[in-house]
Amino acid sequence: PTAVAASWSRSTARRIGQGLGVEARRKGVDVVLAPTINLQRTPYGGRHFEAFSEDPVLTAELATEYVFGLQSQGVGATVKHYVANDSETDRFTVDVQVGERTLRELYLLAFEQPVVEGRSWLVMSAYNSINGATATENALLTTPLNDEWGFDGVVVSDWTAVRSIESARHPQDLAMPGPDGPWGQALVDAVRNGQIAETLIDGKVLRILRL
């Protein structure tokens, strides 16, 4: 992806998305866990070769074309990792402290266009915390993702990023890997005893069925 971004070519990004969509269909894959659109904020980020750029505008433009290309083949794209996930050091536990303007103009900007214009079918929530709350239990899953951007797709967690049933109160739809983990029977019990509203689960099921 970094080499793709170096082309500054929307058409190249779209063609690569289309090619991956064809490959996914050939293999019977319904969802591709890409594109990675985190910003390359430091050269120490060990997975930055998977991402496009340090620039949110370039990233957003190319990620949108990638999503268009992939989903034109009937395969879901997953923009990831939402959000401010750009450190491999302590990646499970790091708490990114970031102001509203920086969050909006850098980290969220990279996601907004692929979600709003590209209509990405999925978003993957990250391991890290943002301003004190883990990404799977963060208000950012509601605002801006749902209520400002109109995202009605599935939020899937990064593998083991869901840590508790608290995430079920948010628009976190799928805890990976499944079917057990921190949800499982604990979530069933939480719904039965009224700790988690059944309507919240209905919303998750609806979004997964739509996908």
Disulfide bonds with the S-S distance in Angstrom:
none
